[in-house]
Amino acid sequence: MSAAAPRREILGVSLDALTMEQAVARCVRAVENRESLTIGVVNAAKAVHMRRDARLRESVTSCDLVLADGQAVVWASRILGRPLPERVAGIDLFTALLEEGSRRAYRAYFLGARPEVVERVVAEVRRRHPGLRIAGARDGYFTDDEAPAVAERIAESKPDLLFLGMTSPKKEIFVARFAPVIRAGVVHGVGGSFDVYAGKVRRAPRLWQRLGLEWLYRLLQEPVRLGPRYLSTNTRFMWMVLRDYVRGMRKGHAGG
């Protein structure tokens, strides 16, 4: 097995400094070696919530790979002098693994979203990636008491890839609790990616993505629901970056 990827500590979270290509290769290696690789992703909002939610923080940081899902996190890494190579968006990793899985005839399980959405996801996967084998699928509406039985059913399907289209912190907590039981080759929490893949939600155009403005595109689609949330989390995130930058400058002067 090759050496572990370098890590960068950004805002108190240790992130893997991987490109998309390297992340996909690491996932393929996990499946081929019958590992159980869990993936956590961090964007600006999650970085803020992790400061206040110890259970979410522990669930994310306990993952085998922790990747920069948001462009703002990549920018912060550069400002703080610990640069990450690029953004590895959860939805892009999701689609890349579908493509790779189709080529390699992997078995995939899809957990999350509403019943009609996950059904549409499976239909789209069959259409776009006919080489990928569907190990199973179910919606994400189950109670904490039902979770062990859900995990057991997934384990029985023996998936190479498990994708969780659930919200935070539910998906991170589910992964931390049940990944050892399920033992999928790769366990990837993809959040709202199922809604995008099913065509229920439109993703920002490529230019907006490259400029790190996906959050603004979503805000323009749902200003009433997302406006207060984005104002709060984006402001807190910028303050966290500024505070860490100033602390770094002070340490540099003290050591100089």
N, C-alpha and C positions, 0 to 999 in steps of 0.2 A: 504494500500500500504506500502511496506517495505521502510526502510530508504534509502536515496540516497547513491549511492556508493561513497567511498572516492575518492578524486581527488588529483592529483599531478601536480604541476606546473613545466613544463619542457620547458626550452628555451622560457619562456613567454607565453606558451600555457597550459591551464588547461586540463589535460587528466584524463579520468575515469580509476581508478585502478581496472579493471575487468579481470577475466579469460575468455576464450572462452565460457565455460559452463555458467558463470554468464551473459555474454552478450546475449547469446541465450535465457536464461531464462527471461531476461529483455525485449527482443523483443516479446516473447510469451505473457508476461504479458500485453504489450502495445496493442497487437491485441485483447486479450481476454477482456481487459477493454475499448476497443474502443478509445484508445488514438491515437495520431499522433506523433510517435517517429522518429525523424530525427537523422541519424548517420553520423558523420564525421570521417575520418581517416587521420592520419598524419604519413608520413614517412620522411626520411632525406631530400629529394628533396622538399617536400611540406613545411617542416619547414623553409627551406631557402627562398622559394618563398613567404611565408606568411610574412616574415620580410619586403619585398619590395612591396607587393601587398596588400593594405589595404582592398580592396573589397574581395579578397580571404580569408584573415585573418578573416574578419567579418563573412563571409559566413560559414567558418568552425567552429569558436568558438561559433556561435549562435546555433549550433546543440545541440540536447538534450543529445546525447552521443558522446564523442570524444575519439577515441581509437587509440592505437599505432599500426599502420599498418606495420611499419618497425622494424626489429630487432635492427637497429642502434639507434632508439629512446628508446628502452628498455635498451640497454647498456648505453646510455646517462643518463637515469633516475637513474641507479645504480651508475654511476660515480659521479653524482651530489647529491647523498644522498637522492633521492626521488624515491625509486624503484617502478616500475610497476611490477605486478606479472608475466606477460608474454605478448608476442606478440599476438595481435588479428588481424590477416591479413584479409583484406577486402574480398579476394577471399575465404578464409576458412569460414568466417562468412556467405558469400553468399551461399556456398554449404551446410553449416549446417542449414541455414534457409530453403533451398529447402527441405532438409530431414524432418525437423520438420513440415514444411508446408504440405508436403505430408501425414504425419501421421494425421494431424489435418484438412485436406481438406481445406486449405486456398486458397484464390484467389490471384494470382500473376500477375503483369504487368511488362513487360520487355521493357525498353526504351533505345535505344542507338545502337552504332556500325553501320555497313553497312547493307542494307536490307538482303543480303544473310547470313550474320553472325547472326543477330538476329533471322532469320528464322531457322537457324541450332540450335541455343540455345533452341528455343521453341521445336523443334523436339527432342532434347536430353533430355530436361526436361520431355517431355511426356513419353519418353522411360525409363528414370531412376527413375522418381518420378510420377508414374501414379495417385497417390492420390491428387496431387497438381492440382488445377483448374486454367486454363489459363484465366485471365481476359482480356488480350490483349497484343499487342506488336507493336512496330514501331521502325524504325531506328532513329538514332540520328542526321540526317541531316535536320535541320530546322533552319530558321532564327529567330532572336530575335522577329521580328514582328509576326511570326507564333507561338511562344512559348505559349502565352495565350490560343490559340485554342487547342494546344497539351495538355496542362494541363487540360483544360476543358473536353476533351475526356477521359483522364485518370480518372478524377474524376467521370465521368458518369459510368465507369466500376466498381467502388467501390472495388478497390483492398485492400486486407489485407497487401500485401507486394508489394512494388514498388522498382525495381532494375534499377539503371541508369548506363549503360555501356558507359559513356561518359568521356572525358578527363577533367582535371582541367585547368582553374577554371570554365569551363562551367557547369559541373554537380553541383558544390557547389553553384553557383549563381542561377541555376534553382531550387535547393532544397530550398534555402533561400527565393526565390521569390514566389514559387508556392506550397510548402508543405501545407500551411494553406488552400489553395483552394482544393487541391487533397484529403487531409485528409485520406491517407492510414494509416493503423496501424503502419507500419514501412516503412521508406524511406531510402534506403541504396544506396549510390553512389559506384559502384564497379569498376569503371575505365575500365581497359583492361581485366577484368575477362571474359567478353563475348567471346573475341577472344580465350582465353584459354579453356573455357568450350566448345566452338564450335570446338576445335581441330585445330584452325588456327595457334596458337602459343603454343609451348611446354613450360611447366612450369619446373623450376629447380627440380632435384631429391630431395627427402626428406632430405638427408644428407646435401645438399647445403642449403636447407631452414633452417635446425636446426643450421647451422653454420653462418647464416645471410649473405649468399653469393648469394642470388637470383639475386642481381644487377650484380654480376660478370658473372653469367650464361647468363643473358640477354646481357651483354656487349660482351661476346664471340660470341653470335649469330649475333649481329649487331654492330660491332666495329666502323665502320665509322659514323653511325648515332648517336650512344649513347656515344661514347668515349668522345668527348668534353663536352657533357652535364654532364656526371658522374664526370669527372675530376673537373669541376667547382662546382657542387653542393656538392659533397663529401668533397672537400677541405673547402668550406664555412661552411658546417655543423660541421666538426671537429674544425674549428676555433671558431664557436659559442659555442660549448661545452667547449672548453678550456677556453674561455673568462669567461663563467659563473662559471666554476670551480674555476678560480683564484679569481673572485669576491667573491665567497662563502668563500674561504680561508681567504681573507682579512677581511671580516665581522666577521669571527670566531675569528681572532686574535684581532680585534678591541673590540669585546665584551668580550674577555677573561681577 
